[in-house]
Amino acid sequence: MAAQRQTLAGPTGQLEAVIEVGSDSPTFVAIVCHPHPLFGGTMDNKVVTTLTRLARDEGAVVVRFNFRGVGESQGAYSDGIGETEDLLAIHSWLTHEYPGLPLWLAGFSFGSFVAARGAEILKANGMPARQLLLVAPPVHHYDFAAMEDAGCPVTVIQGDDDEVVPPEQVYRWAEQTPLTPDLVRFPDCGHFFHGKLVDLKQAAATHLPV
């Protein structure tokens, strides 16, 4: 089915979103969170759209959306805290429209911080995700160290030549965090996965809730 661009109710106004439905009988729902709003990150980022297409093609209902202050989404940048509230609003809509389906939650760069925070809150609220995917998580800049329980299996995909997020800090965090993620390292790969999107899609495909 064609992608549908909609505005959904968020905590500080409308959120611009794209909903893609891969099947008349979807087997899971998915939300993909985009990179940093203050550095050009939007829901149309290539890593975000790659992960979205993967989930759609595997039979999911997928939502990618612009955080507050991006595109047509109302509000202003909120250091990941308000953006997590945006994510939870999207999740609320999605579970209302498609109740009872397992959730695949994914984020790229800044979006991975939002996805991880969202996963912890959903777990605490008795609605854990089934799988959490963190692509190039900026552990050097956000408080990933405080995260203790995502309520589901966690996968980290990280490029060895990332010029934005220090890879060694990601690897060290992955070894120490109680989230005990499955770490997938991409050799010869920078932050934006240029030339590696097909490989990224294949790696992420092995960590879907199906």
C-alpha positions as CSV (number, residue, x, y, z in Angstrom):
1,M,0.0,0.0,0.0
2,A,1.1,3.6,-0.6
3,A,2.5,5.6,2.2
4,Q,0.0,7.9,3.9
5,R,1.2,11.3,5.2
6,Q,-0.9,12.3,8.2
7,T,-0.9,14.6,11.1
8,L,-1.3,13.0,14.5
9,A,-2.0,14.6,17.9
10,G,1.2,15.1,20.0
11,P,1.9,16.5,23.4
12,T,2.6,20.0,22.1
13,G,0.5,20.1,18.9
14,Q,0.3,18.1,15.7
15,L,3.0,15.7,14.6
16,E,3.7,15.1,11.0
17,A,3.9,11.4,10.2
18,V,4.0,8.8,7.4
19,I,2.2,5.5,7.9
20,E,3.0,2.6,5.7
21,V,1.0,-0.7,5.8
22,G,2.7,-3.7,4.5
23,S,-0.2,-6.2,4.8
24,D,-3.9,-6.5,5.1
25,S,-3.2,-8.6,8.2
26,P,-0.1,-7.0,9.7
27,T,2.0,-9.2,12.1
28,F,3.6,-6.4,14.0
29,V,3.8,-2.6,14.4
30,A,6.9,-0.5,14.1
31,I,8.1,3.0,14.9
32,V,11.3,4.5,13.5
33,C,12.9,7.6,15.1
34,H,15.0,10.0,13.2
35,P,18.4,11.7,13.8
36,H,19.0,15.0,15.6
37,P,16.6,17.8,14.7
38,L,19.1,20.6,15.1
39,F,21.5,19.0,12.6
40,G,19.1,18.4,9.7
41,G,17.6,15.1,11.0
42,T,14.1,14.3,9.7
43,M,11.8,11.3,9.1
44,D,13.0,11.3,5.5
45,N,16.6,10.4,6.5
46,K,17.9,7.4,4.4
47,V,18.6,5.2,7.4
48,V,15.1,5.9,8.7
49,T,13.4,5.2,5.3
50,T,15.5,2.0,4.9
51,L,14.4,0.6,8.2
52,T,10.8,1.7,7.5
53,R,10.8,-0.2,4.1
54,L,12.2,-3.3,5.8
55,A,9.5,-3.4,8.4
56,R,6.8,-2.6,5.8
57,D,8.0,-5.3,3.5
58,E,8.0,-7.8,6.3
59,G,4.3,-7.2,6.9
60,A,4.2,-4.5,9.5
61,V,2.4,-1.2,10.0
62,V,5.2,1.3,10.3
63,V,5.2,4.9,11.4
64,R,8.0,7.3,10.9
65,F,7.4,10.9,12.1
66,N,9.0,14.3,12.6
67,F,9.8,15.2,16.1
68,R,8.4,18.5,17.5
69,G,9.8,21.5,15.6
70,V,10.7,19.5,12.5
71,G,8.9,19.9,9.2
72,E,5.2,20.4,9.9
73,S,5.4,19.0,13.5
74,Q,4.5,21.7,16.1
75,G,6.6,22.5,19.1
76,A,10.3,23.0,19.7
77,Y,13.4,20.8,20.3
78,S,13.4,19.4,23.8
79,D,16.8,17.5,24.2
80,G,15.3,14.1,23.7
81,I,12.9,14.4,26.7
82,G,10.0,16.0,24.9
83,E,10.8,13.9,21.8
84,T,10.2,10.8,23.9
85,E,6.8,12.1,24.7
86,D,6.2,12.5,21.0
87,L,7.2,8.9,20.5
88,L,4.8,7.7,23.2
89,A,2.0,9.7,21.6
90,I,2.7,8.0,18.3
91,H,2.7,4.6,20.1
92,S,-0.6,5.4,21.7
93,W,-2.2,6.1,18.3
94,L,-0.7,3.1,16.7
95,T,-1.8,0.6,19.4
96,H,-5.3,2.1,19.4
97,E,-5.5,1.6,15.6
98,Y,-3.8,-1.8,15.6
99,P,-4.2,-3.3,19.1
100,G,-2.5,-6.4,20.3
101,L,0.4,-6.5,17.9
102,P,4.1,-6.7,19.0
103,L,6.2,-3.6,18.6
104,W,9.5,-3.1,16.8
105,L,11.1,0.1,18.0
106,A,14.0,1.5,16.1
107,G,16.1,4.7,16.1
108,F,19.0,6.2,14.3
109,S,21.6,8.3,16.2
110,F,19.7,10.8,18.3
111,G,16.6,8.8,17.5
112,S,18.1,5.8,19.1
113,F,18.3,7.7,22.4
114,V,14.6,8.6,22.1
115,A,13.7,5.0,21.2
116,A,15.7,3.6,24.1
117,R,14.0,6.0,26.6
118,G,10.7,5.2,25.1
119,A,11.3,1.5,25.5
120,E,12.1,1.9,29.2
121,I,8.9,3.9,29.8
122,L,6.8,1.4,27.8
123,K,8.3,-1.4,29.9
124,A,7.5,0.5,33.1
125,N,4.0,1.0,31.9
126,G,3.4,-2.7,31.2
127,M,3.6,-2.3,27.4
128,P,7.1,-3.5,26.5
129,A,8.4,-3.5,23.0
130,R,9.2,-6.9,21.5
131,Q,12.5,-5.7,19.9
132,L,14.6,-2.5,20.2
133,L,17.1,-1.5,17.5
134,L,19.7,1.2,18.1
135,V,21.7,2.4,15.1
136,A,24.8,4.5,15.9
137,P,23.6,5.4,19.4
138,P,25.3,8.6,20.7
139,V,26.4,7.2,24.0
140,H,29.0,10.0,24.3
141,H,26.3,12.7,24.4
142,Y,23.2,11.3,26.0
143,D,22.7,9.4,29.3
144,F,22.6,5.8,27.9
145,A,24.5,4.8,31.0
146,A,21.3,5.4,33.1
147,M,19.3,2.9,31.1
148,E,18.8,-0.4,32.9
149,D,15.8,-2.3,31.5
150,A,14.3,-1.9,28.0
151,G,12.0,-4.8,28.6
152,C,13.0,-6.6,25.4
153,P,16.0,-7.8,23.4
154,V,18.3,-4.9,22.2
155,T,20.4,-4.8,19.0
156,V,23.1,-2.2,18.4
157,I,24.4,-1.6,14.9
158,Q,27.5,0.6,14.8
159,G,29.9,1.6,12.0
160,D,33.6,1.2,12.8
161,D,34.5,4.4,11.0
162,D,31.7,6.6,12.5
163,E,32.8,10.2,12.4
164,V,30.0,11.5,14.6
165,V,29.6,8.9,17.3
166,P,32.9,7.5,18.7
167,P,32.7,3.7,17.9
168,E,34.9,2.6,20.8
169,Q,32.7,4.4,23.3
170,V,29.7,2.5,21.8
171,Y,31.5,-0.8,22.1
172,R,32.5,-0.1,25.7
173,W,29.0,0.9,26.6
174,A,27.6,-2.2,24.9
175,E,29.8,-4.4,27.0
176,Q,28.9,-2.8,30.3
177,T,25.2,-1.9,30.0
178,P,22.6,-4.1,31.7
179,L,20.7,-3.9,28.4
180,T,23.1,-6.6,27.2
181,P,22.6,-5.7,23.5
182,D,23.5,-7.8,20.5
183,L,26.3,-5.7,18.9
184,V,26.6,-5.7,15.1
185,R,29.8,-3.9,13.9
186,F,30.1,-2.6,10.3
187,P,33.6,-2.3,9.1
188,D,34.5,0.6,6.8
189,C,31.3,2.3,7.6
190,G,30.7,5.9,8.6
191,H,27.8,7.4,10.6
192,F,25.3,7.7,7.7
193,F,25.9,4.3,6.3
194,H,26.7,5.6,2.8
195,G,27.0,2.6,0.6
196,K,26.0,0.3,3.4
197,L,22.2,0.7,3.4
198,V,21.5,-2.7,1.9
199,D,23.8,-4.3,4.5
200,L,22.1,-2.4,7.2
201,K,18.7,-3.6,6.0
202,Q,19.9,-7.2,6.0
203,A,21.4,-6.9,9.5
204,A,18.2,-5.4,10.9
205,A,16.1,-8.0,9.2
206,T,17.5,-10.7,11.6
207,H,16.1,-8.7,14.6
208,L,12.5,-8.3,13.8
209,P,9.6,-9.5,16.1
210,V,8.4,-12.1,13.6
